[in-house]
Structures are given as C-alpha cells and as structure tokens.
Amino acid sequence: MENSLQLATRFREVLLDGKWIANTNLRDQLSDLNWTEATQKMGSLNTIAALSYHLNYYIAGVLQVFEGGALEIRDKYSFDLPPIESHEAWGKLLNTLWSNTERFAARVELMSDAQLAAAFVDPKYGDYRRNIEGMIEHCYYHLGQIVLIKKMIRAGGVIA
C-alpha cells in the first residue's frame, strides 16, 4: 500500500496541490483563467481548454478501468472538446476534471502491490504501475504546455 499511496500523492501533486516538481500544479494554473482565455487560440497550438479536456479524457478512461469497466478511450477522440462558450461550460469541464482526478487518486491509493504489478487490460499496455506513472508524466507534459500558452495569452501572443 505504501507504493500506491506514493503514486496517488504524485498524481495529486501535478493536478491538484503540488509545487515540488514544477513549482505549480494544474489547478493553480487553471484557477484564474476565464473561459475566453481558456479557449483562445495561439497559432497552431492547442487551446488550454482542449488540453484540459484531453487530460480529463485519459484520466476518465483509465479511471473507468480502475472501477471495473472496459478500456474504451481512443487517441483519435482525445481532443474532441465540446464547445466552451460560457463561464458555466468552462467551470463544468474543470469540475469534472477535479472530480475525476480525486476519484482516480483514491482508486490508486487502494491498490495493492500485486495489483500495481498486474497487467493493465492487456499485457501490451504494461502493468498498472506503468500506466499510473505514465499518466503522471503525461500530466506534467501538458502542464508545461499550459503554463507556456497561458504566458503567451497574457503577454498578448508572445512570450517576452
């Protein structure tokens, strides 16, 4: 259980409350963004809203497996963000992301070392630990993008 607690803590750090690795976390970065900033396009980059949706898509898809369901997520759908055209729509996306994040971390906390070492859905996907660590790394990757895009938006399109 110590391993699962460490993984859950690392997952929460990148998304909800950590500062140790990047001196920030996703919730800190998104908390002061309004919906127009979140949907503002910067050249060919994804919007912050699209990146937030993308992260939630994978968190929710893997969480579904943790909760006994099938692995139904597909890369080709991971950026199919429904239109965000209001404060309420942006808030709904964020609330879903935070809720799924906490549920994901809570499920990880309950995993035994044997489950962490077990094949995730199919042996070709590796074990549970690899998928959880991959999710953490994926979140840090997109957190970095979000930080830079946010700086560009607030600097009027360029980073000074």
C-alpha positions as CSV (number, residue, x, y, z in Angstrom):
1,M,0.0,0.0,0.0
2,E,2.9,2.4,0.5
3,N,3.7,2.3,-3.2
4,S,0.1,3.1,-4.1
5,L,0.0,6.0,-1.6
6,Q,3.2,7.4,-3.1
7,L,1.7,7.2,-6.6
8,A,-1.6,8.8,-5.6
9,T,0.3,11.6,-3.9
10,R,2.4,12.2,-7.0
11,F,-0.8,12.2,-9.1
12,R,-2.5,14.7,-6.9
13,E,0.7,16.9,-6.8
14,V,0.7,17.5,-10.6
15,L,-3.0,18.1,-10.8
16,L,-4.3,19.5,-7.5
17,D,-1.9,20.7,-5.0
18,G,1.8,20.2,-5.5
19,K,4.6,22.6,-6.0
20,W,7.7,20.3,-5.7
21,I,8.4,19.4,-9.3
22,A,7.2,22.3,-11.4
23,N,6.6,24.9,-8.6
24,T,2.9,24.8,-9.7
25,N,0.1,22.4,-10.5
26,L,-2.7,22.3,-13.0
27,R,-5.4,23.6,-10.6
28,D,-3.2,26.6,-9.8
29,Q,-2.7,27.3,-13.5
30,L,-6.3,27.0,-14.4
31,S,-7.9,28.6,-11.4
32,D,-7.6,32.2,-12.6
33,L,-8.3,31.6,-16.3
34,N,-11.6,32.7,-17.7
35,W,-13.3,30.8,-20.5
36,T,-12.2,33.2,-23.2
37,E,-8.6,32.8,-22.2
38,A,-9.0,29.0,-21.9
39,T,-10.4,28.9,-25.5
40,Q,-8.1,31.4,-27.0
41,K,-6.1,30.0,-30.0
42,M,-2.4,30.7,-30.2
43,G,-1.2,29.9,-33.7
44,S,-1.3,26.1,-34.3
45,L,-1.1,25.2,-30.5
46,N,-4.0,23.5,-28.8
47,T,-6.1,25.7,-26.5
48,I,-5.8,25.4,-22.8
49,A,-9.4,24.2,-22.8
50,A,-8.5,21.5,-25.3
51,L,-5.5,20.4,-23.3
52,S,-7.6,20.3,-20.1
53,Y,-10.3,18.2,-21.9
54,H,-7.5,15.9,-23.2
55,L,-6.1,15.3,-19.8
56,N,-9.6,14.6,-18.4
57,Y,-10.4,12.2,-21.3
58,Y,-7.5,10.0,-20.4
59,I,-8.0,10.3,-16.6
60,A,-11.7,9.3,-17.0
61,G,-10.8,6.5,-19.4
62,V,-8.3,4.9,-17.1
63,L,-10.5,5.5,-14.1
64,Q,-13.2,3.5,-15.9
65,V,-10.9,0.5,-15.9
66,F,-10.0,1.1,-12.2
67,E,-13.7,0.9,-11.5
68,G,-14.2,-2.4,-13.3
69,G,-15.1,-1.1,-16.7
70,A,-13.6,-1.6,-20.2
71,L,-10.8,0.5,-21.7
72,E,-12.8,2.5,-24.3
73,I,-10.7,5.5,-24.8
74,R,-9.1,6.1,-28.2
75,D,-6.4,8.6,-29.1
76,K,-8.4,9.9,-32.1
77,Y,-11.1,11.2,-29.8
78,S,-8.9,12.7,-27.0
79,F,-9.2,16.3,-28.3
80,D,-12.9,16.2,-29.2
81,L,-13.7,19.1,-26.9
82,P,-17.3,20.2,-27.0
83,P,-17.7,23.9,-27.5
84,I,-16.8,26.0,-24.4
85,E,-18.8,29.2,-24.9
86,S,-19.5,30.4,-21.3
87,H,-18.2,30.6,-17.8
88,E,-20.5,27.8,-16.9
89,A,-19.2,25.4,-19.6
90,W,-15.6,26.1,-18.6
91,G,-16.5,25.6,-14.9
92,K,-18.2,22.3,-15.7
93,L,-15.1,21.0,-17.5
94,L,-12.9,22.0,-14.6
95,N,-15.2,20.5,-12.0
96,T,-15.3,17.2,-14.0
97,L,-11.5,17.2,-14.2
98,W,-11.1,17.8,-10.5
99,S,-13.7,15.2,-9.6
100,N,-12.2,12.6,-11.8
101,T,-8.7,13.4,-10.6
102,E,-9.7,12.8,-7.0
103,R,-11.6,9.6,-7.8
104,F,-8.5,8.4,-9.8
105,A,-6.1,9.1,-6.9
106,A,-8.5,7.5,-4.4
107,R,-8.6,4.3,-6.5
108,V,-4.8,4.3,-6.8
109,E,-4.5,4.5,-3.0
110,L,-6.4,1.3,-2.6
111,M,-4.2,-0.7,-5.0
112,S,-2.0,-3.5,-3.6
113,D,1.5,-4.0,-4.8
114,A,0.2,-7.1,-6.6
115,Q,-2.4,-5.1,-8.5
116,L,0.2,-2.4,-9.4
117,A,2.3,-5.2,-10.9
118,A,-0.7,-6.8,-12.7
119,A,-1.2,-6.4,-16.5
120,F,-3.3,-3.3,-17.3
121,V,-6.2,-4.6,-19.5
122,D,-3.8,-6.3,-22.0
123,P,-0.1,-7.2,-21.4
124,K,0.8,-5.0,-24.4
125,Y,-0.2,-1.9,-22.2
126,G,2.2,-2.9,-19.4
127,D,1.2,-3.0,-15.8
128,Y,-1.0,-0.8,-13.6
129,R,2.1,1.0,-12.2
130,R,3.4,1.9,-15.6
131,N,0.1,3.3,-16.7
132,I,-0.3,5.4,-13.5
133,E,3.3,6.7,-13.8
134,G,2.6,7.4,-17.5
135,M,-0.5,9.4,-16.5
136,I,1.6,11.4,-14.1
137,E,4.2,12.1,-16.8
138,H,1.5,12.9,-19.3
139,C,0.0,15.5,-17.0
140,Y,3.4,17.2,-16.3
141,Y,4.0,17.3,-20.1
142,H,0.7,19.1,-20.7
143,L,1.1,21.2,-17.6
144,G,4.2,22.7,-19.1
145,Q,2.4,23.5,-22.3
146,I,-0.5,25.1,-20.4
147,V,2.0,27.3,-18.5
148,L,3.6,28.5,-21.7
149,I,0.3,29.1,-23.5
150,K,-1.1,31.0,-20.6
151,K,2.0,33.2,-20.6
152,M,1.6,33.8,-24.3
153,I,-2.0,34.7,-23.9
154,R,-1.3,37.1,-21.1
155,A,1.6,38.7,-22.9
156,G,-0.5,39.4,-26.0
157,G,0.6,36.5,-28.1
158,V,4.3,36.3,-27.4
159,I,6.5,35.4,-24.5
160,A,8.6,38.4,-23.6
